[in-house]
Amino acid sequence: MGLDVIIALVTVLVAIIGVGVALGRLTRKLGENINGVRDELRGDINRVRDELRGDINGVRDELRGDINGVRDELRGDINGVRDELRGDIKGVRGEMATMRAELRNEIKGVRTELRSDFKGLRVELGGRIDAVAAELTRTRMAVARLEGHVLGVPLPDTATDAG
């Protein structure tokens, strides 16, 4: 082989080595860039993850606060309804006690009135019975007088006949 070919080969070889060195530099620079991008992406991912965690924690805390607020409000409503029902029950019991007292008084009044009516009826019936008994006695006496007059029989003893 001639010197020209060797020089040409050496020139090509130097050019290939130059390209290899340039490729090495580019590869190293590309690797550094890839590492930089990777590190930057990791930082962005970590930052976004931290932000999301913060947002999630904030939303969770807000929801807990809302839930606690609703629970407290419901407890207040339940307590209010319970107190209102207790008041209503107390009022109904009071009204029932008043009605019982009124009924007792009415029953007492009716009893007194009935006793008075019975007493009046007893007096009235006693008077009628006495009147009937007196009429019966008068009738017996009249019959006895008539018998005595017609048959000539003496009059009976009026003291024993009245009984």
Protein Blocks (a to p, Z undefined) as FASTA:
>chain_A
ZZklmmmmmmmmmmmmmmmmmmmmmmmmmmmmmmmmmmmmmmmmmmmmmmmmmmmmmmmm
mmmmmmmmmmmmmmmmmmmmmmmmmmmmmmmmmmmmmmmmmmmmmmmmmmmmmmmmmmmm
mmmmmmmmmmmmmmmmmmmmmmmmmmmmmnopacddfklmmZZ
